[in-house]
Amino acid sequence: MDRLSRAETQQRTRARVLAAARDEFTQRGYRDAKIDAIAERAGLTRGGVYSNFPGKRALYFAVLADAADRSPAPPSHTGPGRTAREALGIFARLWLARLPLATDEQHSAGRLGVDLVPEIITDELTRRPYGQLMRLDAILLGLALEQLHPPAGRRTGVAQTVLTTLQGASQLAAAAPGFVDEFAIARACERLAGLNLDEVWQPPHLPHVPRARPTSEPWSPPAAADAVRGEPLRPTGDGVVAILGLHRLGAVEEAIRAAPPGTEITAVIVSGAADELADLARLTIADLLTCLRPAFPPSAWPHLRIVHDPTGALAAAAGVPAVSDATETAIRLHGGRITARADGFGACHAAASADGPPPTAT
């Protein structure tokens, strides 16, 4: 029998820790769960758990992200919506169907995620990235609404209002069992599709917006996956690739609005604390997409590709060898080569609006 490689052994150990942690969090709740108990369940030492995860919170994020990735999309008995109003109503009902019930026991699988937001609130390390992740969720939902609501223009603000309503319902369902009227909340979200917020996109007004620098470099990224469509992806060809730390995710909208129609935009998510925050990013985006994909027809799915890059391999291929949560670098691709790049605040806008013929390869 062939011996397992080091990577395969680590993968199996990580899976054992995640399974043990899920059982511990389900049976005891996040607050009362103990690392020693998780190690015992997994048949490991305490150090064996910490060699895979930096702490209990990181392990909690990983358990929830793993569940979100594995969870099948809830069924939409009516099929996707044909209008923005129909799609928002379906989206809201699918979101609300996941909420804990008043009859659920305090420690049960249905209440596994109730400590997520309270835990995020406790630390600036998680609060600020979560705010940007929610903003990215609003951009994704807003882009889908725009496909079903032309020529209404930008709908990110409407999407933010919908997500604020649903997140508030989620917290009240956990804190005040039996209070939330899911049917009323779903109807309210449905009607938000007609909300007019006079959303006019304004380009960034920064004192020193960088200019894209012409270049000619090879573009050979590693294999990746598009989280929006759940498909393998190799971001080659033409378009804009934005390497964004968790404090700069909202900047991707600058690329979306500045680029010519039809330009392929890819957001690559990186972090300086990926061992903990990468799973929070994976969880937050997966939670939204699990409800968005069955609610909207595929033709309305956001024309934005999202790649999780916890190791920084794709960022390095784009010429960003070191990343942090403040990273913002954008590159313009043409014919499979990097033809322009920009760094710092405003980089997404600069790369997306760069024009002129690509420089000649040297």
N, C-alpha and C positions, 0 to 999 in steps of 0.2 A: 504494500500500500504506500503510495507516495506521501511524503511528509508535506505538511502545510507550509506555505511560505510565511515569512514574518508578517506580511501585510494581511494574509488570510487569517492568521492567528489573532492579530489585533482586531480585525473585523469581527471575528466570532466572539472575542472577549467583550468588545463594545456592545454587541447585540445581547449578550448575557446580562451585562450591567443595565442596559435599557429595559429589558424585560423585568429584571428584579426591581428596578426603580419604579416602573409603572405599577407593579403590584403593591409596593410600599406606599406610593402616593395615593393609590386608589383606596387602600384599606385604612390608612392612617391620616390621610390629608397631607398637604405640602408642609404645613407648619410643624406637625408632629413627626414627620418622617425623619429617619436617622440614617446617616451614611453608613454607620456600623451595621445596621439592620439590612441595608441594601447589599453591602459586601457579603454578609452571611447568606442572604438569599441567592446571590450569584456564585457562591462558593469561592470567594476571593478575599484577600486581605483588604483592609481600609486603603492601603497604599495602591492596591490594584485598581480600585475605583478612581482614586485621584490621578492615576497615571493616564486615565482616559478622559476625565472631566475635571475642571479646576475647582468645582464646588457644587453644592446642592442646587443652587439656582440654575447653573448651567445645565445640570442634569435634568432639571424640571423642564427647561426650554427644549432640550433635546427630545425628551419623552413626548411632549406636546407636538413638536414639529414632526416627529416620526409618525405619530398618530394621524396628523393632518395629511401627510404625504400618502399614507396607506389607506386612508378613509375614502371609500367610493363617493362620488358626487351624489348628493341626495336626489331622488327622482323628482322630476317635474312632470306631474301627471297631465299637464296641458301642453307640454312641449315648450320650446323657447318662445319668448314674446315677439310679436310682430311689430309692436310700437314701443316707444320708450316707456310709456305708462305701463303697458303689460309686462315688459321685461323687469321694470323696477318692482312691480308687485310680486312677481315670481321670485326675484332676488331676495326681497325682504322676507317672504314666507320661508324660503329655504334657510336663510340666516336664523330666523326665529325658531325653526324646527329643531335646531341644535341646542337650544337653551335648556338648562336644568329644569326639571319639573318640580312643582311644590311637593309632590309625593316622593321624590328621590330621597334616599337616606343621606345623612350628612357626608358620609364617606362612601362614594359609589363612583362607578365609571362615568355616569352622567354629570358628575360635579368635579371631574378631574381638573378642569381648567379654571375653576372659579378663583383661584389665587393668583392667576397670571397678572392682571392689571394691578391689584394691590402690591404685588412684589415689584413690578416695574416702577411704581410710584416712589419706592423707598430710596432710589439711587439715581443720581444724575447720569451715571454710566449707562443706565437703561432708558431713562425718561427721554433724553434728547433723541437718541436713535429711534425710539418708538414713535415719537412725534413725526419724524421724517418718513418712517415706514408707513404710517397712516396717511401721510400726504401722498406717498407713492400709490397707495391703495386708491385714494381719491382720484388721482390722475388716470389710473387704469379704468376705474368705473366711469369717469367722465368721458374718456375716449370712446368707450362702448356706447354711452348715451348719445354722443355726437353722431355716431354711425346710424342711429335709428331716429334722430331728431334733426336732420338737416333742413334748412340751413341755419339752425339755431346758434351756431358758433360754439364757443367754449362752454363746457358744462361741468368743469371741475368744481366750481362752487356748489352747484346742486348736489354733486356726488359727495362733497364734504358734509353737506347738511343731512343727507341720507345716512351716511356712516355715523355721524354724531348721534342721530336718533337711534340707530340700531345698537351702537355701543352703549348708549345710556340704558336701553332696554335690557341689554345683556347684564349690566352691573346690577340693575334693580331686580332682575330675575334671580340673581344669586343672593342679593342682600335682603330682599323682601319677597320671599316665595308667595306666589299667588296674586301679586299686585299687577303684574304686567298683563295687559290684554293684547295678545299677539295679533288677533284679527284687526283690532283698531290700529295698531302700529303698522301693520302691513298696508292697510288702506291709506294711512297717512303718507307712507313712503311712495305709494303709487301716485298719489296726487302731487307729490313734489316734482314729478316729471314736468309739470307745466309751470314750475316756478321760474320767474324771470328775474335774474339777479343782475342783468345788464353786464354780463361778464365780457370785458374787453381786455385782451391780452396786451400787457405793456412789457416791452423788452427791458432787460435789466438796466438800471441807471446806477452804474458803479463808477467811482472816481477813476479807476484805472482798469477798465475792461481790457483784457489781453486781446491781441490780434493773433489770428491763426498764422503760424509760421509755415511757409511752403517747404516741403521736403519730398524725398522719394526714398522710401524704405520698404523692405519686404514685409509682408504680413502673413505670418504662419502661426495662427493661434492653435492652442491645443483643443481637442474635442471638448464640447460643452453641451449643455442642454438648455433649451428655452423653457423657463418655468411657466410662461403664459399658456403655451400649447402643449407642454409636457412632451416635447419631441427633441430628439438629438439635434444638435446644431453645430455647424462650423461657420462662424461669422466671417465669411469671405465676400469678395465681390465689391459692390459699391455701397455707400451709406456712411453713417456716423456711429462710432462706438464711444460711449462715455464711461470712463472708469470713475466710479463714485463711491466715496466713503459714506458711512451711515449718517454723517451730519450734513451731507450734501445731496441726498437723493432727489429732493424736489427740483434740483437744477436740470433734471432730464427734460422737464417741460420746456425749458428754454431751447433745447435742441429740437423738440417736436414742433414748436411754433415758428422757429427761425428757418428750419430746413424747407426746401421746395417740396410741394406735395408729392407723395409717393416715395420719399427718401426713407430708406430702411434705417431705423434707429434701434440701437442695442444699448441697454444699460447693464453694466457689469458692476455688481455689488461687492465691495471689499470692506474690510474693517481692520483696525489696529488691535482689536480684541476679539478676533474671529472665534477663538476657542469657546467663547460664551455667547457672543452676539450674532454669529452666523446662523445659529439655530433659531434665534428670535426673528431674524429676517425671513428665514425659510418659513417659519410658522405663520407670521403675519400675512405674507403674500399668499401662501397656500390657502389660508382661511378665506380670503376674499375670492380667489379663483375657483374654489370648490363650489361657491354659490353663483359666481358670474357665468361660468361656462354653460351650465344647463339653462340659465335664465335668458341668455342672449344667443341668437343664432351665430354660428361660426363666422359668418360674414361681418358681424359686428364686434367680434372679439378685438381687443385693443391691438392696433398696429404698432406695438412696442414689444421688443424682445427683452427679456430679463434673464440674466445669467448670474447665478450665485458663484462667487469665486473665493471660497474661504482660504485657499492656499496661496492666492495671488499669482497663479500660473498664467492666467490670461492677461492680467495686468502687466506682468513682466514681458509678455509677448508684444504688448502695446507700448513698451518702452517705459514702464513705471515699475522699477525694481523694488521700491519700498512704498508701502501704502499705510495710510492712517484713516481715521474716521473723517478727517477733513479733506481727503483727497478729492480733487476734481481735475481730471485730465480728459480731453476729448480728441479723437483723431478722425480725420476724413479719409475715406477709402475710395479708390477709383481703380477699377481694373485689377483688384486684388492687391494693390499696394497702398501704403500710407502716403497720402499726398499733402496733408496738412495736419498740424497738431497745435493744441493750445493747452496751457496749464493755469490753474488757479481759478478764483471766482470769475464767472463769466466765460469759462472755457467752452462749455456746451454751446452757448450762443455763438461764440466766435467760430468754432469748427463747423457748426451747422450752416452758418451764413457765409462761410468762405466761398468765394467764386473765382472764376478764371480757370484757364486750362491747367491740368496737372503738370507739375514740372517733369522734365525729361529725366528718366532714370540714368544714374551715373554708375 
